[in-house]
Every structure is written in structure tokens, then in C-alpha cells.
Amino acid sequence: MARPIKKGNQFILKSQLLDGNASLFIQARIYDETFTEVSFSPITLAHVANGLYKDVSQQATIIGNYTVQYKVYSDAGLTTSAKKYGIIEEDIFVFDYDQLILAAIALRPTNPVLDTDARLNNLNTIPSLATTSQINTTQTTIIDSITSNTDDSDGRAV
């Protein structure tokens, strides 16, 4: 599963060497959905502590799926591969909340639940597909259909 990063946040690149080796060098190469290397790639990660290498120098600006390949080197010139570690790969998904919300609204049912929570005011400006009256009528119809059914064994509502 891809690691999510919100558009506009730091494009966090990190790799943990389980043996804690702090004397190596890790270079990350980032590829977009067409497997084209992005403009700010490659990036050399800095050692943080206990074999954790990290870089946060780039910002996630373009939505999409990315593949990151981390290669470990034994020299600062990045010429001698530390074959013990191989190539470490991860998938990253850069997303945008606004686009995800709009996609969810486009897929919502024709009788949405209205929400007046102040934190969601921007969503309430989007035209509703049903009026409050239509929602109330549908709700009453559903409740009536549930409570009008009776159980044959005791005559009570189901």
C-alpha cells in the first residue's frame, strides 16, 4: 500500500537500515506514474540516528503515485554500491483533500444528509441534489415501512 502525503506537505523520504549502520550513503530516485524520474531526483538522504536516513527538502506539489527507489552506497561519491542492502523501494501517493471531497460528493447518493457543522461550511455551498423536504419525506416513508411490518408470531412491529 502506498504511503500517503498531502499535497503541499513535505515530500518525506526516509530509509531505515535495520543494522543501524550510520556510515553509509543513501540516494533516493523518484519516479512518477509513467516511470519518468522527477525533476528534483536523485536526492541524497542524510543520516539522522541509528541507521535512519531522511530528507525533507522537497514539497509534494503534483498529485499522483510515485515510486521511490533507495540505493545504499559505501562511499560519499555514490559509486560503490553496498550490495548487502540491495535496492529498497516504496510507493507514495500524493493526494489533495479538496479533490477527494469533491469526488466523494460526486458519488454521493441522491438523498444526502445535510450537515450544518461550521467546519464543513465550504461543503454546504455545493448545491444539494435533494431538498430538505424531500429528505424528510423519504425518512418518514422509510420509518413507516419499517414500523408497519409485523411479525407473524406475536403481531408486534418488526
N, C-alpha and C positions, 0 to 999 in steps of 0.2 A: 504494500500500500504506500502511496506517495505521501511524503511529509508535506503538510500544508504550510504556506507562507502567505500572509495577507498582502495584497498589492500595496506598495508604499512602505512596507516594513523592510528591515534589513534582510538581505539575501544571506542567511546564515549558512556558512559552510563549516562542517566540523567532522573530524575523524578521530576515533579513539583507538590507539594501539593497545591491545589488552595486556601486553607485557610491560607497559609503562615506559617504553623507550623514549627518552627525551632528546636523543642526539641525532635524530633523523630529520628529513625534509619531506614535506608532503605537498604535492601540486594537484590542484583540482582543475579539471576541464569540464566545462558546462556545455551541454548540447540541448538545442530546442527540439520541438516536436518533429522537425524534419531531419534531425540528427546533424544539424549545422552548428558548429561551435559559435557561441555567442561572442559579441564584440569584446567584452571585458574578460574573457577567458584566454589563457590559463591564469590561475591565481595560486600563489604560494601561501600555504597556511602557516601561521606562527604557533610555536609550542606554547601552551598555556600552563599545564601542570600534569604530572603523572601520565604522560603519553597522550594527552588530549591536545589536538591541533585545531585551530579555529581561525576563521576570517569573517569579518562583518563589514568589509569595505564597500560593498555594492548594495544598491537598493533594488528591490523587486518592483520593476516598473511595467513589465509586459505580462499579461495574464497568459497562462498556459502550463503545459507539462514540460519538465526539464529532466534530463538525466545528467547526474554528476558522477564523474569517474575520478577517484582519488588514487594517485600513484605515489608510492613511497620510494624515496631515494636516500642513498647513504652519503651523498655529497651535496654541498651547497650549490654547486653548478648544475645540479639536476641531470647528471649524465650517467650515473651508476645506479641502476635500479636495485632496491632492496628486495630481492626475489622472494624472500621469506613471507612477505606480506601480500604479494600479488597486487591486483587492481581491485580496489573497494568501490562498489557502485551503489548509488541510491537515486530514487526518483523524488522529485519535488514538484508540487503543484502550487502555482501562484494563482490566487483567486481574488475576486473583488466582491465584498458583501453586497453592494448595491446591485450588481448583475445577478447574483444568486437570489436575492429577494425578488427582483423583477421576474426572474424565471419561475420562481415559486408562485408568484401572483398569476402569471400567465397560465399555469397549470392548475390553479385553484378551482374548486367546484363552483357551480353557478349560484350557490347559496352560502356565501362566506359569512363567517362570524365577524360582526363588527367589533372593533376594539377602540376604545377611547383613551387608552393609556397615553399620557403625554409623550412618552418616549417613542411612540410609534406614529406621531403626528404626520410625519412625511409619508407614511403608507396610507393614511386616511385621505390624502389629497388625490390618490389614484381612484378613478371612477369605479364604483361598485357595480358588479354585474346583477345585483338584486337590491330592491328597496327594503327598508326595514319592515314595511307592511308585508311584503312577500315572504320574508324570513319568518315573521311571527305567524303568518297563516300556515306555512309549511310546518313549523314547530308544533302548532296546535293540531294539525292533521296527523302528525306522527304520534303525538301523545294520545290522541283519541283512538287511533288504530291499535295502539298497544293496550290501552286500558279497556277497550271494548271486546277484546278476545277473552273468552272464558275457558277455564279448564273443565273438561267433561266430567272429571271425577268428583270435584267438590263445588263447582259453579262459581268459584272466585275468579277474579281477573288474573290473567297470566302475568 
